[in-house]
Each structure stands twice: as C-alpha cells, then as structure tokens.
Amino acid sequence: MHNELVLIFDFGSQFAQLIARRVRELNVFCQIVRHDLSPERVKELNPKGIILSGGPASVYEPGAPHCDPAIFDLGIPVLGICYGMQLVCQAMGGKVGGGSHTREYGRATLKVNDANTLFRGYPVESTVWMSHGDQVQATAGFVPLAETDTCPLAAVKHTSKPVFGLQFHPEVSHTPHGGQILANFLRDVCGCSGAWKMTSFIDRTVADIKAKVGNKRVICGLSGGVDSSVCAALLVKAIGPQVACIYVDNGLMREGETEVVRHTFRDWFKADLHAVDAGQRFLGELNGVTDPQEKRKIIGRVFIDVFKHEAKSIPDAHFLAQGTLYPDVIESGGSADGPAATIKLHHNVGGLPKELGFELIEPLRDLFKDEVRRLGLELGLPEEVVWRHPFPGPGLAVRCLGEVTPEKLAVLRKCDTIFLEELHRTGWYRKTSQAFAVLLPVQSVGVMGDGRTYENTVALRCVQTDDFMTADWSHLPHDLLARVSTAIINRVKGVNRVVYDVSSKPPATIEWE
C-alpha cells in the first residue's frame, strides 16, 4: 500500500502511538507492530526503517519483551528509544544495568558530541525528556553521540551498521527539538522522501473503494461526529450515489445536530441520506430507567433495531462502512501484525456487519484523529463538523444523570449550547478537546429576586487530551466560567446552581456515566 513504510516495534510503551504520530507528521507512513514480529515478516513488509519503542520492563529481567536480534542484520536502519536503545545495545554485546545512579526522570540537559547523522542541525546543548531506571553501561561496537550529566551514553550509533539508540524520548513535547532527530533519521538514515500526504491518501483510498465495491451499494452509519462524517464524505467522493447514509435521530442529540447532518450531506454533498426520527421510541424505552449501563444497553439495542429496519429499504446493499480509526485498530487487536494485547473491544456499529451479512469497509483505519480532521477539510467538510468535539454514542442520556425525560433533555440542551457558544466566542473551543454540560440529579436552595428556589444543578466539564485515554481538566479563565454560569442561571428556567468539574482522567472518566 505504501512506498515508504516505517515499522514501530511496541514494547509496551505509553508513547508508542505518539511516536507514530510524530513520524506521520513528517509525511512518512508508519505502522505499530508487535515486538516479536519475525524477520521474515519484516522482510516481506520491506520497511525503510524500524523504530523500537520504550517500555516499562528491564531488558535483563526474565520474561522481558525482546525482538529477534536477526532483525538487526537485515540492513534496515534501526532507532531504539529508551528501552529500545537498551535492547539493541544488549543484543549486540553491550551491558545494561540499573541502580540509584542510573535513574533519570524529567527534564535533562543534553550535550551533543557528534553533530553528524541524527544530530545534524541540532543545538549543541538542549533540553530532553528522560524517563528511565536503567542505562546502557558498556557498549560493543557503538560510539557515543550525546550525554547528560548522569547519562554518558544518552545517544549512540553502531560503527558499521545503521543502528542508533536514544536514552531520552524525542517524541514528547518536553524534548523541544526531538522532531529534528526523527526527521534526520527518516530522511538522512532511512532515505525517506516524505511523500505520504493526505491528497495521495485520498487518491489511493478512492481507487481502493471503487475496486472493492464495484457496482454494489454501501451503507454508511452517520452519527454526526467527525469520524463517521469524514468516512461518509470519502465514500461519496469515491462512489457517489452508490452510498446510502443512515442517520438515526435518537432524540438524545445535541442542539441542532440533526439539522447540521441534513444540511451537510443532503444539501452540500447531495448524498442519499436516510434520516430516521426515532426519538419517541428511544425515550419510551428509557422511561423510568436510571442505571447508566442499562441506559447504554437499551440505546444500543434500539439503535440496531432501527438501523436494521432502515437498511432493509436500501436495495443491493452489500457493504457496511464505519469510521474506525488506527488507535481503534491497535487497541482492539484488529491488526494481524499489531500488538497482541487487547485494550478494548471496539465496534462502531455493534454487531451490525455480522447480523446483516454485510462486508465491512473501514477507509479510515490507517489514520489518527488529527489526520482524519485534515482529511475532512480536504474533502470539503465544514469546519464546524471537522472540529466538532467527540460525542458519546448514547448521546445526552449519559449526561442527563438519572431518568431521561424530554423536559430534562430540553434543560440540558440549553445549558450545553450556552457553554459551547461561549467557548466558540472566546476561541477556547479549539484549544480544548471536549466540553459539555451535565444535568445532575441534585437540587439545591437558591435565591432569585425576593424568593427562595429549589432547583437543578448543572456541572460543566471541559478537558484537554491527546488520546482520550488520559485527560486533564481545562483551566478555563474564571471570568469565562462566571459568564457561562450567569447566562445559564438567567436564561435556563429550572437551574439555580452551576459547578465546574476539576477531575482528571484517571481517576475520573471524561463522561459522568
């Protein structure tokens, strides 16, 4: 599929996906693979380079993950990062050890001794990010390139093979010039031209879809979110009227969500859009239900029933498309060469492909979220769709704590809209990753005018994150929060108290239910 491929061997690093994103940002395609990928499979994939990730283990411990050392004899350039450096040095005759004098965590000052290859154009002294308890203590066939005060072998290269090691992490933002090192490795050592761009991805993927689909029809499930919208737009570009988009309005959507979907795909893209108004059915099934997991199960079951019924009205449909992204593939163990550990079970549209006998199409499965957004802009999707914050599958049902009723949803939508409008107005929406209001099953005493009130409490949640696996609460300006609180209490009848959620994930989750 790709003329230039870099493989990232995953040894359990929390930064493996970040390494991949940094390589992609340099317009080189890469894939994360399991650490024990065989030399035969590596030769078959024919990569331009290999990057060995960090990891939590010690290379000298029994059971520590290792790769086949024969990979280092294939003539393919190798860059080991942290654990990866220790692994390659040990495999080639070096010694790795631990102890109080080898630990280094946080920022350190790197001094470059050899400005060629990896450090071409790099500052002589700079800040790097360290996170290791072991160090390479002796090398065989390697020469030092850089050092810190406590790590004399902070970077090394082999004397006769294109094999390099870095004890620090060039992929994190705390290493300000780390991108220069990765660029030098990819360009100067691996010989990559950096030709992997979004326009070439579109051309190749459109051709692949046409070849696979032929004259059959494809059903695409639209949720109104970024991933499904970009997936649908790509399919419309590839096969036009052969794609039918099904959007199920479950009555639990954000303010104006359905109108945006209708305008974007029916009016703008001229797509065959099937918008199903099933709000009454969903709310009827949720009547009296307060348990969060029970809500999710009901919504999932009813969604499948509604989707299946509408799908039967589309003749000659043989394929079902969904907006699965590369992190989903990695974390669900969905790649034959990828890491074996399954972090989560992932399926955007439940068991629909199997139930309906459809063949699955996932045109975004090679892309990260930021790449999907760039793809959406290339395809002509409006910015308000491309940059829309994520929205949970069960919709507002998991932001309306306790029983879900039309009256409570109306209050929640108004509060949510006020919050998001203020974030847009002040420029904070694009600075944050996800923001929303939550209607709590809590009433409190208040005073409005000369009378006492006993009304609802609304929580505001706003987080910043790169991967949504961990997240920190957004430190919004106090005057912004004050304006939102005042507007909600003044304009939304039934609310007399607004609170702000300052919990990080973990230990909290992003959503409240």
N, C-alpha and C positions, 0 to 999 in steps of 0.2 A: 504493500500500500504506500510506503514512503521511501523515497530515495535515500534520505538521511535519517537514520534511527539511532538513538542513544538508549541503552538499557540501564535502568536504575535498580540494582540489587537491594532488596529490602531486608535488613537485619533487625527489624522491629523498631525502627526509628520513629519518633513522633514527628520528624521533619521530612519523611520520605516524599510526601505529596508536595511539600514546599520546595524541595529540590526540583521535582518535576515541573512545577510552575515556573521556577526561575529559568530552567532550560527552555521551556516553551516561550517565555518572554523574549528569549534570544533567537526566536524563529527556528528552533530545531525541535523536531518531533521526538518525543521520548515515551517510554512505557516503563511502569514499575513492575518488576518481575520478582518471583520468589528467589530467596538467597541460594537455593540448591539447584538452580537451573543447570542442566547438563551442558558440557562443552559442545556436544553435537547439536543441541538445540540453539545454542548461541551462534554457532557457525551457520546454521540454517537461517536464522534471523538476520545475519550479516550486518551487525551494528557498526556504526562509525566509531563508537566509543562506549565505555562502561563506567558507571559511577557506583561505588559501593557506599551505601548509606551508613549512618551511625547506628547505634543500638545500645540497649541497656545492659548487656552481658559483658563479661570479661573474656577475652579470647582464649585465656589459658584454663578456664573453668570446664569441667566435664559437662558435655551437653550443650556448650555454647554453639550458636549457629556459625557454620563455615560454608564457603563455596568451594567448588572443585578447583584446586590450585592449577590444574591443567589450563584453565581459562587464561592464566597469565602468560601462557606460552603460545597463544593464538596470534600474537602480533597486533591485537586490538588495544588501543590506548585505554588505560585504566586510571581513574582518580578515586582514591579511597578517602573518605571523610570521617574523622574521629575513629569510631570502632572500625570503619572500613580501612583506614590507614594502618591501624594496629594489626588487622587481619592480614593485609597483603604483606606487611613487613615481616610478620611472624612466619607466614607461608614461604617466604623467600629467604629464610635463615636468620632473621632478626630476633630480638628478645623484647618481650613486653612485660612490664611489671606494675604493681600498684603500691600504695602506701601514702602516708600523710604528705610526703614531699612531692607526690605526683599529681595530687588533686588540683584542679583549676576550674573554677566556676565563675561565670560572669565575664565582664569586660577585661581585656588584657591588651598590652601594647606589643604589637608585632614589629620586629626589626628584620628587614629583608636583607639577606646576604648575597643572593644571586638574582638579579633582576631580569634574567632571560626566561623564556618559555612562560610558565604560569604567572610570573610577576612582571611581565613586560608592561610598562606604563603604570606600574603600581607605586604608591608612595613608599619611601624608604622606611618610614615609621607610620603606623596607623593603628586604629582600634579594631580588635576582632573579638568574637564571642566564643568563649571556651565553656565546655560542659563535659568534663571527663574526670574519672578517678584513676585511670591507668595512663601510662605513657610508653612510647617506644624508647627503650633504654639503650639498645645497641642495634646497629643495622649491618647487614651483609649485602654489599653491592649497591647501597643507597648513599647519596650525598645530601647534606642539609641545604635547604634553600632559605629558611627563615627560623627565627627563635623568639621566645619571650623570656622574661626574667626567670621563670620557673619551668620552662619547657624548651630545652636546647634544640629539640627536633620538632619544631612546630610545623615544618613543611619539608618534604624530602622528594627526591626523584631518583629513579634507578639509573645506574651508569650506562646500561646497554639496552634497556627495554623502555617502551613508552609508558612507564608506570610511575604514578605520582601519589603522594599522600599529604593530607592536611589534618592536623590535630584539631583545628578550630572549625567553625561552621560558616562557610561563605554564603550559605543560602538564607541566613536570617538577616533581618533588617539591622540588628545590632552590629553586624560587620558591614560598615558603610560601603566599602569598596569590593565586597565579595563578588558582585556581578562581573567585575573586571577579570577576576580569576577564572570564573566559569566561562566567560567569553573567550579568554585566551586558550583555555583547554579545548573548548569546542572548535574554535576557528584554527588556531595555530597547531595544536597537537592532533586533533581528530580530523581536521581538514573539512569541517562542515561549512557550507556556504550560507546557511541561514535562509533557505528558500521556502521554509514552511510558513505560509501566510494564509490568512483567512480566505482570501479570494481563491487561492488554489484549493483550499479545503472545500469550498462551495462547488467549484467546477467538478472535482473528483467525486464528491458525495452525490451531486445531482446525477452524474453519469451512472454511479453505482445503483441509485434508486431506480432509475429508468430501466436498467438492465435486469434488475431483480423483479420488478413489478410487472413489466411487460404491459399488457392491456387490461390487467386486473385492477380492482379498486382497493383503496386503502382507507381504513377508518382511523382517525386520529382523535384521541380524547383530549379535549381542551378544558383546562381548569381556570384559565385566566392568568396563571402565573407565567414567569419568564420562560421556564424550560419547555412547557407544552406549547406556548405561543411561538417560540423560535422553531420548535420541531414542526409545527403546522405550517409556518411560513416557508420553511425549507422544502416541505413536501409540495406545497402549492407551486413553488418555483419549478420543482422537478417534473411534476405530473399534472398540474393544473386541476381540471375538473374530475380527475380520477380519485382525488382525495375528498373524503367527506368528514367534516369536523363535527364531533358531537360535544356539545356543552350542556352539562346538567346543572341547572339553577336549583340548588337545594334549599333556597330560602335562607341560607346561612352565609351569604357572601357579603363582602364589604360594600359600602355605599357606592353605587354607580358601576359596580363590577360587570354586571350583565350588559349594560349599555356600551361599555368600552369594548367588550368582546364582540358584540354585534357590529359596532362601527368599524373596528379594526379588520375583521375577517369577512364580513358580508359586504360592507361598503367600500373598504380600502382594497382588500385583496380579491374581492369578487369570488370568495370561496363558497363551496357548498356547505353552509353552516346549518346544523340541526340544533337549535336552542330549545331545550326541553324545560318547561316550567313545572318543576316537581316540588315546589316549596311546601304546599299544603300537605303532601304525602309525608315528607320528611318530618315536618313539625308534628303531624298527627302521630307518627311512630315514636317521637321523642316525648310525647305528652306524659308528664309525671316522672320521667327518668332523671335521676340526679347523679348517678355513678359515672365518672368520667370514662372508664373503659366500656361500660355498657353503651354510652353515647356513641363511642367510636365504632363499636360493633354494629349497632343499628344503622348508622350512617353508611358504613361500608357495605352492609347487606343491601340496603335500599338502593344505593348507587349502582351496584352491579345489576340489580333487577331492572332499574330504569334504563341503564346503558344497553343491556341485552335487548330489551324491548325495542329501543330505537334502532339498534344495529340491524335488526331483522328487516327493517324497512329499506335498507340500502342493498340493492341487488349486486351480485357478482363481487362481493367484498371478500377478499382472501387474506388480507394483511391487516394487522393492528399496529399502529405506531405509537410510541411513547417516548417521553423526553428523558430517558435515563442518561445520566452524566458519568464521567470517568470515575469520580470518587464513589459513586454508587456501585460501579462495576468492581472496583477494588475491594470495597468494604463488604460486598455480598459474595465474594469469591467467584465472581462471574467471568473471570478471565482464565483461560487454560494455563497461561504462563505466570499469572499473577500470584501474589501472596496467598497461601492456603488458608490462613485463619479468617473465619467469617465473623465480622464485627456486627453486621446487622442483616436481616432478611429484607430484601428490597424488591418491591414490585409496585410501580406507579399506579397501575390499574388493577390491583388484586390478582385474581386468577382468571381474568377475562380471556387472555390468549388461549389457555387450555380449554376453558369452558365453551368458547365459541368455535374452537377448531381453527383459530387464525394462526398465521405465521407472523412472528414478531419482527418489527423493524425498529431499530434504535439508532437513528442517524447521528445522535449527539454523544454516543457512548465513548468517544475518544477525547471529549472536551471537558475542561474545567469550567466553573461558573463564570469567571471573568471572560473566558473565551466565548462562551455562549452569548454573553451580552454583546461582545464585539460582532459576533455573527449576526445577531438580531439587528444591529444598526446597519450592517452591510446589506441585509435583506430588505431594509426599508421599514422596519417596525418603528412605531412612535417611541420616543424616548421615555414617555411615561409608562409604557409597557415594559421596555427593556430594563429600566432601572427600578421597577416595582419591587418592594420588599417581599420576601417569601411570605406565603400564607398557608396555614395548615390545611391538610385535606379535609378534616371535619369542620373547617370554617369557624364561624363565630361561636359554634356550640361549645368549643373548649376555651372560649374567652368569656362566656356567659356562665359563671360558676353556678352549680345547682341546676334546677329545672330551666329548660329553654322555652320561652314563650314569645309570641310576637311583640308584646309590649316591652319586654326586657331587651329584645334584639333592637327595637327602634331606639331605645335609650342608648344602647351600646354603640350603634352605628353613628349617632350624632356625636358622641364623645370621641370616638375614633377619628371621625372626619375632622373635627376641630383640632385635634392633636397633630394629625398628618398635615393639615393645611398650614399650621404654624411652622412645622419643620420645613416644609417646602418654601415658605415665605422667607425664612431666615437662612436658607442654604444648608440646614442641618440634615435634611433628608438623605442627601448623597454622601454625607460624612458618616452616617450610621448604617448598620446592617439590617436591623429590623426594629420596628417601632409599632406599638399598638396600645389600645385601651382594654382593660379587663373590668367587667362588671362583677363586683363581689357580692356574695350573699350576706352582706353586713349592712345594717342600718345604724345610723348614729344621730345623736341630737345636734341640732343646729339652730341658728337664729337668723331669720330673714325678715327685715323690717322690724316690726314690733312683735312678731310671733315666733314661737318655737316650732321647729320642724323635726321630723324623724324620718330621714330619707336615706337613699342609697349612697354607697361609697364606690368610687371608681379608682382603679390603680392604673398608672401609666408605666409602660415597660419599654425600654429602649436599650439596645445592646450593640456592641461592636465586636466583630469576629472575622476571621479569615475563612474558617472551615465549618463553623456552626457546631463543631464537636466540643469546643470550649468557647466561652464568651465572657466579656466583661461588660458591666453596665456602663452606659454612656454618661459622661459627666457634662450634661447639658447645662447651659447657663441658668442661673437661678431666676433671672428676670424672664427668660423664655418659659420656664415652668410656671412662674407666677401668672403670666398672661394666659397660658393654657388653662390653668386651674380656675381663674376668674371667669374666662369665657365659658367653660363647661358649666360652672355653677349658675351663671347668669342665664345661659341660653338653653340648657337642658333641664326640663322640668323633671323632678324626681331625684336629683343629685345634689347633695349639700356638702360633700367632702371628697377631695382628690388627694391621693397619695402617690409617691414615686418609688418604684421598686429598685433598690440598690443591691441586688443579689447577683453574684456571678455564677456562671455555669462551668464546672460544678462549684458548689454542691447543689444549687438550684438548677432547674431546667429553664429554657427560654420561655416556653409556654407555661401557663399556670395549671393546665390539666393535660 
